């Protein structure tokens, strides 16, 4: 098969969607398929390998109402799109996050391929996000009519598209490269321990609640450290908040490289991601599992869709500082509980290896070609 993976986000930066697109390209290519990534060209490519990447238009970063910065594509020429698709002759075009304007819509208007969509994000339950949904919905309806198959990474990610159509949505979760992580139940009893957060510093990530909980935890666990790795729109506010609360032993690392992230996970005793809303899945939770790091996570619906079985022990209401601190403490101080969690995580996470995820997409591609054929209309 010849496959085009359409990515609306900056391919030169890290991010869950970019990572799955890159991984799919690699794994599908090793299986004998011809795979190209189609994306808008960012202002700065850095040292990005652009082999088998097709740039259409340019990416402009904008701030969305959920406090996340994301790109819009601009300067797209319909003639250039038509010429590119004609020259490439894709069997499958796979659109990741097709509701992000306007790359997917313009490519769909010219596509003669089988068109498949994957929805990654959850629309947050806030007034501003409901307003965003009202703006995006008419646009999204025009996108849906040209899509042959719909997929989502979780039930929360499927909620929005399922509200617009009664067509089935296939659930295919996100994945990780398990080979990059070393599972290690490393912590010795009696040591103060290190709690790690990795992610953007923006309101929905709930880091201010982690600061409150850490201050309470330090009263019973003196010497426990909190490392916050990442940058974002409210970093300076969080630093000021930590100083105002007199939170002990907290370090703001700023943005960290992929290699540094692996080192931090290898050294952490508990991983914590206290997001309060807007999560559809939680790749970093899988990364913590694959590293053998017991995890405490916000009880939003996206994280709850990942933390099943024993993993439900990880879920906490971040806005309850006393309960939050207790959950961190028990994962630090109770070796029996840590062992149970790590045994569960080491087995559970295997289903999310890229090989298994790409298996599911490859099977869907073959079924879609059989169902729809190269010239059929979307159902």
ROBA-933127 format. One record per residue (C-alpha): residue number from 0; residue in three letters; x, y, z. Coordinates in nm, 2 decimals. Layout:
REM ROBA-933127
NUM, ala, X, Y, Z
...
This chain:
REM ROBA-933127
0, unk, 0.00, 0.00, 0.00
1, unk, 0.10, 0.36, -0.05
2, unk, 0.00, 0.56, 0.26
3, unk, -0.01, 0.93, 0.34
4, unk, -0.01, 1.03, 0.71
5, unk, -0.16, 1.38, 0.75
6, unk, -0.03, 1.56, 1.06
7, unk, -0.16, 1.90, 1.15
8, unk, 0.10, 1.97, 1.42
9, unk, 0.46, 2.09, 1.40
10, unk, 0.65, 1.78, 1.30
11, unk, 0.98, 1.94, 1.42
12, unk, 0.85, 1.93, 1.78
13, unk, 0.78, 1.65, 2.02
14, unk, 0.41, 1.56, 2.10
15, unk, 0.19, 1.26, 2.11
16, unk, 0.04, 1.30, 1.77
17, unk, 0.38, 1.36, 1.60
18, unk, 0.53, 1.06, 1.78
19, unk, 0.26, 0.82, 1.67
20, unk, 0.28, 0.95, 1.31
21, unk, 0.66, 0.91, 1.30
22, unk, 0.63, 0.56, 1.46
23, unk, 0.36, 0.45, 1.21
24, unk, 0.58, 0.57, 0.92
25, unk, 0.87, 0.37, 1.05
26, unk, 0.68, 0.05, 1.13
27, unk, 0.47, 0.05, 0.81
28, unk, 0.78, 0.11, 0.60
29, unk, 0.96, -0.19, 0.75
30, unk, 0.65, -0.40, 0.65
31, unk, 0.70, -0.31, 0.29
32, unk, 0.45, -0.02, 0.25
33, unk, 0.55, 0.32, 0.10
34, unk, 0.46, 0.59, 0.36
35, unk, 0.49, 0.97, 0.35
36, unk, 0.40, 1.23, 0.61
37, unk, 0.20, 1.53, 0.49
38, unk, 0.21, 1.84, 0.70
39, unk, 0.24, 2.22, 0.70
40, unk, 0.59, 2.35, 0.70
41, unk, 0.69, 2.50, 1.04
42, unk, 0.89, 2.82, 1.06
43, unk, 1.19, 2.64, 1.21
44, unk, 1.27, 2.28, 1.11
45, unk, 1.59, 2.26, 1.32
46, unk, 1.77, 1.94, 1.24
47, unk, 1.45, 1.75, 1.15
48, unk, 1.49, 1.46, 0.91
49, unk, 1.26, 1.56, 0.62
50, unk, 1.30, 1.24, 0.43
51, unk, 0.96, 1.13, 0.30
52, unk, 0.78, 1.44, 0.44
53, unk, 0.56, 1.64, 0.20
54, unk, 0.51, 2.00, 0.31
55, unk, 0.19, 2.17, 0.20
56, unk, 0.14, 2.53, 0.31
57, unk, 0.28, 2.68, 0.63
58, unk, 0.20, 2.64, 1.00
59, unk, 0.10, 2.93, 1.22
60, unk, 0.08, 2.88, 1.60
61, unk, -0.23, 3.01, 1.77
62, unk, -0.36, 2.98, 2.13
63, unk, -0.67, 2.77, 2.18
64, unk, -0.93, 2.82, 2.45
65, unk, -0.81, 2.51, 2.64
66, unk, -0.48, 2.70, 2.71
67, unk, -0.29, 2.49, 2.46
68, unk, -0.09, 2.63, 2.17
69, unk, -0.16, 2.45, 1.84
70, unk, -0.10, 2.53, 1.47
71, unk, -0.33, 2.64, 1.19
72, unk, -0.22, 2.57, 0.84
73, unk, -0.22, 2.86, 0.59
74, unk, -0.11, 2.95, 0.24
75, unk, -0.23, 2.62, 0.09
76, unk, -0.27, 2.61, -0.28
77, unk, -0.55, 2.38, -0.40
78, unk, -0.35, 2.34, -0.73
79, unk, -0.04, 2.23, -0.54
80, unk, -0.25, 1.98, -0.33
81, unk, -0.41, 1.83, -0.65
82, unk, -0.07, 1.80, -0.82
83, unk, 0.08, 1.64, -0.51
84, unk, -0.20, 1.38, -0.47
85, unk, -0.20, 1.30, -0.84
86, unk, 0.17, 1.25, -0.84
87, unk, 0.18, 1.03, -0.53
88, unk, -0.13, 0.82, -0.59
89, unk, -0.19, 0.72, -0.23
90, unk, -0.41, 0.42, -0.16
91, unk, -0.48, 0.54, 0.20
92, unk, -0.48, 0.89, 0.34
93, unk, -0.48, 0.88, 0.72
94, unk, -0.58, 1.21, 0.88
95, unk, -0.47, 1.26, 1.24
96, unk, -0.68, 1.52, 1.43
97, unk, -0.88, 1.62, 1.12
98, unk, -1.08, 1.89, 1.30
99, unk, -0.77, 2.11, 1.32
100, unk, -0.80, 2.37, 1.04
101, unk, -0.74, 2.37, 0.75
102, unk, -0.50, 2.11, 0.61
103, unk, -0.72, 1.81, 0.63
104, unk, -1.02, 1.98, 0.49
105, unk, -0.84, 2.10, 0.18
106, unk, -0.67, 1.77, 0.12
107, unk, -1.00, 1.58, 0.16
108, unk, -1.15, 1.81, -0.11
109, unk, -0.90, 1.67, -0.36
110, unk, -0.86, 1.32, -0.24
111, unk, -0.94, 1.01, -0.45
112, unk, -0.79, 0.78, -0.18
113, unk, -0.95, 0.59, 0.10
114, unk, -0.97, 0.85, 0.38
115, unk, -0.93, 0.74, 0.74
116, unk, -0.94, 0.97, 1.05
117, unk, -0.80, 0.94, 1.40
118, unk, -0.92, 1.17, 1.67
119, unk, -0.66, 1.21, 1.95
120, unk, -0.79, 1.50, 2.17
121, unk, -1.08, 1.53, 2.40
122, unk, -1.28, 1.86, 2.39
123, unk, -1.27, 1.98, 2.75
124, unk, -1.59, 2.04, 2.94
125, unk, -1.55, 2.42, 2.98
126, unk, -1.75, 2.71, 2.86
127, unk, -1.47, 2.83, 2.63
128, unk, -1.43, 2.48, 2.49
129, unk, -1.80, 2.44, 2.43
130, unk, -1.78, 2.77, 2.24
131, unk, -1.49, 2.63, 2.04
132, unk, -1.69, 2.32, 1.96
133, unk, -1.98, 2.53, 1.83
134, unk, -1.74, 2.71, 1.59
135, unk, -1.56, 2.39, 1.48
136, unk, -1.88, 2.17, 1.45
137, unk, -2.00, 2.31, 1.11
138, unk, -1.65, 2.28, 0.98
139, unk, -1.62, 1.92, 1.11
140, unk, -1.94, 1.82, 0.94
141, unk, -1.79, 1.91, 0.61
142, unk, -1.49, 1.69, 0.69
143, unk, -1.69, 1.39, 0.80
144, unk, -1.87, 1.35, 0.47
145, unk, -1.54, 1.27, 0.30
146, unk, -1.41, 1.02, 0.55
147, unk, -1.45, 0.65, 0.50
148, unk, -1.34, 0.52, 0.84
149, unk, -1.33, 0.69, 1.18
150, unk, -1.10, 0.59, 1.47
151, unk, -1.01, 0.74, 1.81
152, unk, -0.75, 0.67, 2.07
153, unk, -1.00, 0.63, 2.35
154, unk, -1.37, 0.66, 2.44
155, unk, -1.32, 1.02, 2.56
156, unk, -1.14, 1.11, 2.24
157, unk, -1.44, 0.96, 2.04
158, unk, -1.70, 1.16, 2.23
159, unk, -1.70, 1.46, 2.01
160, unk, -1.71, 1.29, 1.67
161, unk, -1.97, 1.04, 1.80
162, unk, -2.19, 1.34, 1.89
163, unk, -2.19, 1.44, 1.52
164, unk, -2.25, 1.10, 1.35
165, unk, -2.40, 0.76, 1.42
166, unk, -2.12, 0.59, 1.22
167, unk, -1.90, 0.35, 1.42
168, unk, -1.57, 0.48, 1.56
169, unk, -1.30, 0.22, 1.59
170, unk, -1.09, 0.25, 1.91
171, unk, -0.71, 0.21, 1.85
172, unk, -0.51, 0.34, 2.15
173, unk, -0.19, 0.54, 2.14
174, unk, 0.13, 0.35, 2.18
175, unk, 0.50, 0.38, 2.28
176, unk, 0.83, 0.23, 2.18
177, unk, 0.87, -0.02, 2.47
178, unk, 1.24, -0.09, 2.37
179, unk, 1.33, 0.27, 2.48
180, unk, 1.24, 0.21, 2.84
181, unk, 1.40, -0.01, 3.11
182, unk, 1.16, -0.15, 3.36
183, unk, 1.32, -0.12, 3.70
184, unk, 1.17, -0.15, 4.05
185, unk, 1.47, 0.05, 4.18
186, unk, 1.37, 0.23, 4.50
187, unk, 1.52, 0.13, 4.84
188, unk, 1.29, 0.14, 5.15
189, unk, 1.35, 0.43, 5.38
190, unk, 1.49, 0.68, 5.12
191, unk, 1.31, 1.02, 5.09
192, unk, 1.23, 0.96, 4.72
193, unk, 1.17, 1.17, 4.41
194, unk, 0.84, 1.27, 4.26
195, unk, 0.85, 1.35, 3.89
196, unk, 0.62, 1.55, 3.66
197, unk, 0.69, 1.58, 3.28
198, unk, 0.47, 1.79, 3.06
199, unk, 0.35, 2.13, 2.96
200, unk, 0.30, 2.39, 3.23
201, unk, -0.05, 2.52, 3.16
202, unk, -0.36, 2.54, 3.38
203, unk, -0.54, 2.22, 3.28
204, unk, -0.23, 2.01, 3.38
205, unk, -0.31, 2.08, 3.75
206, unk, 0.05, 2.14, 3.86
207, unk, -0.05, 2.39, 4.12
208, unk, -0.24, 2.11, 4.30
209, unk, 0.07, 1.90, 4.29
210, unk, 0.26, 2.18, 4.46
211, unk, 0.00, 2.20, 4.74
212, unk, 0.01, 1.82, 4.78
213, unk, 0.39, 1.81, 4.78
214, unk, 0.40, 2.07, 5.06
215, unk, 0.17, 1.85, 5.28
216, unk, 0.37, 1.54, 5.19
217, unk, 0.70, 1.70, 5.30
218, unk, 0.56, 1.74, 5.65
219, unk, 0.56, 1.36, 5.70
220, unk, 0.83, 1.28, 5.44
221, unk, 1.11, 1.54, 5.49
222, unk, 1.36, 1.54, 5.21
223, unk, 1.12, 1.42, 4.94
224, unk, 1.19, 1.60, 4.61
225, unk, 0.96, 1.73, 4.34
226, unk, 1.10, 1.77, 3.99
227, unk, 0.89, 1.96, 3.74
228, unk, 1.02, 1.90, 3.38
229, unk, 0.86, 2.11, 3.11
230, unk, 0.77, 2.46, 3.01
231, unk, 0.46, 2.65, 2.93
232, unk, 0.24, 2.96, 2.96
233, unk, 0.22, 2.96, 3.34
234, unk, 0.57, 2.85, 3.44
235, unk, 0.66, 3.19, 3.60
236, unk, 0.32, 3.19, 3.79
237, unk, 0.39, 2.84, 3.92
238, unk, 0.74, 2.94, 4.03
239, unk, 0.60, 3.24, 4.22
240, unk, 0.32, 3.02, 4.36
241, unk, 0.57, 2.76, 4.49
242, unk, 0.77, 3.04, 4.65
243, unk, 0.46, 3.20, 4.81
244, unk, 0.36, 2.86, 4.95
245, unk, 0.72, 2.79, 5.06
246, unk, 0.71, 2.45, 4.89
247, unk, 1.03, 2.27, 4.99
248, unk, 1.27, 2.08, 4.76
249, unk, 1.10, 2.17, 4.43
250, unk, 1.30, 2.21, 4.10
251, unk, 1.17, 2.36, 3.78
252, unk, 1.38, 2.20, 3.50
253, unk, 1.22, 2.36, 3.20
254, unk, 1.20, 2.18, 2.87
255, unk, 1.40, 1.85, 2.87
256, unk, 1.53, 1.65, 2.58
257, unk, 1.40, 1.30, 2.51
258, unk, 1.72, 1.16, 2.65
259, unk, 1.69, 1.36, 2.97
260, unk, 1.33, 1.25, 3.00
261, unk, 1.44, 0.89, 3.00
262, unk, 1.70, 0.96, 3.26
263, unk, 1.45, 1.14, 3.49
264, unk, 1.21, 0.85, 3.46
265, unk, 1.49, 0.60, 3.54
266, unk, 1.56, 0.80, 3.86
267, unk, 1.21, 0.88, 3.98
268, unk, 1.03, 0.69, 4.26
269, unk, 0.68, 0.82, 4.17
270, unk, 0.56, 0.97, 3.85
271, unk, 0.27, 1.22, 3.89
272, unk, 0.04, 1.37, 3.62
273, unk, -0.24, 1.57, 3.80
274, unk, -0.42, 1.69, 3.49
275, unk, -0.77, 1.81, 3.58
276, unk, -0.94, 1.80, 3.23
277, unk, -0.87, 1.79, 2.86
278, unk, -0.68, 1.46, 2.85
279, unk, -0.80, 1.19, 2.60
280, unk, -0.54, 0.92, 2.68
281, unk, -0.20, 0.98, 2.85
282, unk, 0.10, 0.85, 2.67
283, unk, 0.33, 0.96, 2.95
284, unk, 0.14, 0.73, 3.18
285, unk, 0.24, 0.44, 2.96
286, unk, 0.60, 0.57, 2.96
287, unk, 0.60, 0.56, 3.34
288, unk, 0.46, 0.21, 3.34
289, unk, 0.72, 0.09, 3.09
290, unk, 0.99, 0.24, 3.33
291, unk, 0.84, 0.07, 3.64
292, unk, 0.76, 0.40, 3.81
293, unk, 0.45, 0.39, 4.02
294, unk, 0.21, 0.66, 3.91
295, unk, -0.04, 0.90, 4.06
296, unk, -0.27, 1.06, 3.80
297, unk, -0.56, 1.30, 3.79
298, unk, -0.90, 1.13, 3.77
299, unk, -1.00, 1.29, 3.44
300, unk, -1.18, 1.06, 3.19
301, unk, -0.88, 1.02, 2.96
302, unk, -0.65, 0.90, 3.22
303, unk, -0.92, 0.68, 3.37
304, unk, -0.96, 0.51, 3.03
305, unk, -0.59, 0.41, 3.05
306, unk, -0.56, 0.33, 3.43
307, unk, -0.77, 0.02, 3.44
308, unk, -0.77, -0.27, 3.69
309, unk, -0.50, -0.22, 3.95
310, unk, -0.42, 0.10, 3.77
311, unk, -0.73, 0.26, 3.92
312, unk, -0.54, 0.28, 4.25
313, unk, -0.34, 0.56, 4.08
314, unk, -0.63, 0.79, 4.02
315, unk, -0.69, 1.08, 4.26
316, unk, -0.88, 1.41, 4.27
317, unk, -0.60, 1.66, 4.24
318, unk, -0.81, 1.93, 4.40
319, unk, -0.82, 1.75, 4.73
320, unk, -0.47, 1.82, 4.87
321, unk, -0.49, 1.59, 5.17
322, unk, -0.60, 1.29, 4.97
323, unk, -0.35, 1.37, 4.69
324, unk, -0.07, 1.39, 4.94
325, unk, -0.18, 1.06, 5.10
326, unk, -0.18, 0.89, 4.76
327, unk, 0.17, 1.01, 4.69
328, unk, 0.29, 0.89, 5.03
329, unk, 0.15, 0.54, 5.00
330, unk, 0.32, 0.49, 4.66
331, unk, 0.64, 0.61, 4.82
332, unk, 0.63, 0.43, 5.15
333, unk, 0.45, 0.10, 5.09
334, unk, 0.67, -0.16, 4.91
335, unk, 0.40, -0.42, 4.89
336, unk, 0.17, -0.18, 4.71
337, unk, 0.45, -0.07, 4.48
338, unk, 0.52, -0.43, 4.40
339, unk, 0.16, -0.51, 4.31
340, unk, 0.14, -0.19, 4.09
341, unk, 0.46, -0.27, 3.91
342, unk, 0.36, -0.63, 3.84
343, unk, 0.04, -0.50, 3.69
344, unk, 0.21, -0.23, 3.49
345, unk, 0.48, -0.45, 3.35
346, unk, 0.22, -0.68, 3.20
347, unk, -0.05, -0.43, 3.11
348, unk, 0.17, -0.19, 2.92
349, unk, 0.28, -0.46, 2.66
350, unk, -0.05, -0.42, 2.47
351, unk, 0.06, -0.06, 2.39
352, unk, 0.38, -0.14, 2.21
353, unk, 0.39, 0.03, 1.86
354, unk, 0.41, -0.31, 1.69
355, unk, 0.06, -0.40, 1.83
356, unk, -0.08, -0.06, 1.76
357, unk, 0.04, -0.05, 1.40
358, unk, -0.09, -0.41, 1.35
359, unk, -0.44, -0.27, 1.42
360, unk, -0.40, 0.02, 1.18
361, unk, -0.26, -0.20, 0.91
362, unk, -0.55, -0.44, 0.94
363, unk, -0.80, -0.14, 0.93
364, unk, -0.63, -0.01, 0.61
365, unk, -0.67, -0.35, 0.44
366, unk, -1.03, -0.39, 0.55
367, unk, -1.11, -0.03, 0.44
368, unk, -0.97, -0.10, 0.09
369, unk, -1.18, -0.41, 0.07
370, unk, -1.50, -0.24, 0.20
371, unk, -1.48, 0.08, 0.00
372, unk, -1.26, 0.02, -0.30
373, unk, -1.06, 0.30, -0.46
374, unk, -1.35, 0.48, -0.62
375, unk, -1.63, 0.44, -0.36
376, unk, -1.80, 0.72, -0.16
377, unk, -1.78, 0.74, 0.22
378, unk, -2.06, 0.55, 0.39
